[in-house]
Amino acid sequence: MKLIFKIKKPCDFVFAQLSNMQNFVAVHPVISKMDCVGENSYLVYETLKLGILPYSFKYPVSIDCSANDKTIRMQAKVMKLVKIDITFVFKTDSTNDAYTLIEENVEFQSILPVSFLMRRIFKKQHKFLFENIEKLELQ
């Protein structure tokens, strides 16, 4: 699945929000905490609403960031059932450097038929994620 976002914030600022895990947690709509458990390895605490009921869970993720290429790759295994591989690529908009274009490639692997549901969840969550970043004040 490929998602494209365009937000009115400079590329370096957007990259900093997603490459720093404290910043990432602060803007993510469903992740409440990330504990560092090793080099580039974290334990993610997330709460999703299933209907009106919240469902909390945790899972491991590895994160590799490249400031030179302006890319971030996240690999997670949620509940030992779904492998998720996300690559974010950040580029300054060629027509206005106050804007950033974010290309997000997401792959799901599971023995369960959850791909359709996961796509819906990611589209919604990441729309809010980038809206939250766009609302931040530049520092």
Backbone hydrogen bonds, N-H to C=O, Kabsch-Sander energy under -0.5 kcal/mol:
donor,donor_aa,acceptor,acceptor_aa,energy
3,L,104,E,-2.9
5,F,102,I,-2.5
7,I,100,T,-2.2
9,K,7,I,-1.8
14,V,10,P,-2.2
15,F,11,C,-2.8
16,A,12,D,-2.1
17,Q,13,F,-1.6
18,L,14,V,-1.4
19,S,15,F,-2.0
20,N,16,A,-1.1
21,M,19,S,-0.6
24,F,20,N,-2.7
25,V,21,M,-2.3
26,A,22,Q,-1.7
27,V,23,N,-1.2
27,V,24,F,-0.6
28,H,24,F,-1.5
32,S,30,V,-0.6
32,S,45,Y,-2.5
33,K,45,Y,-1.2
35,D,43,L,-2.4
37,V,41,S,-2.5
38,G,41,S,-1.0
41,S,38,G,-1.9
42,Y,61,V,-2.7
43,L,35,D,-2.5
44,V,42,Y,-0.5
44,V,59,Y,-3.2
45,Y,33,K,-2.7
46,E,44,V,-0.5
46,E,57,F,-2.8
47,T,30,V,-2.3
48,L,55,Y,-2.5
50,L,48,L,-0.6
50,L,53,L,-3.4
51,G,49,K,-0.8
52,I,50,L,-0.6
53,L,50,L,-1.7
55,Y,48,L,-3.4
57,F,46,E,-2.5
59,Y,44,V,-1.6
61,V,42,Y,-2.3
62,S,75,Q,-2.6
63,I,40,N,-2.6
64,D,73,R,-2.6
66,S,71,T,-2.9
70,K,66,S,-1.3
71,T,66,S,-1.7
72,I,88,F,-2.0
73,R,64,D,-2.8
74,M,86,I,-2.8
75,Q,62,S,-2.4
76,A,84,I,-2.8
77,K,60,P,-1.4
78,V,82,V,-2.8
79,M,77,K,-0.5
81,L,78,V,-2.4
82,V,78,V,-2.0
83,K,109,Q,-3.1
84,I,76,A,-2.8
85,D,107,E,-2.3
86,I,74,M,-3.1
87,T,105,N,-2.4
88,F,72,I,-3.1
89,V,103,E,-2.4
90,F,70,K,-2.6
91,K,101,L,-2.4
93,D,99,Y,-2.3
96,N,93,D,-0.6
99,Y,96,N,-2.0
100,T,7,I,-2.6
101,L,91,K,-3.4
102,I,5,F,-3.1
102,I,100,T,-0.5
103,E,89,V,-2.6
103,E,101,L,-0.5
104,E,3,L,-3.2
104,E,102,I,-0.6
105,N,87,T,-2.7
105,N,103,E,-0.5
106,V,1,M,-3.0
106,V,104,E,-0.5
107,E,85,D,-2.3
109,Q,83,K,-2.2
111,I,81,L,-0.6
114,V,112,L,-1.9
118,M,114,V,-2.9
119,R,115,S,-2.5
120,R,116,F,-1.8
121,I,117,L,-2.4
122,F,118,M,-2.8
123,K,119,R,-2.5
124,K,120,R,-2.0
125,Q,121,I,-3.0
126,H,122,F,-2.8
127,K,123,K,-1.3
128,F,124,K,-1.9
129,L,125,Q,-2.5
130,F,126,H,-2.2
131,E,127,K,-1.8
132,N,128,F,-2.6
133,I,129,L,-1.8
134,E,130,F,-2.1
135,K,131,E,-1.3
136,L,132,N,-0.7
136,L,133,I,-1.1
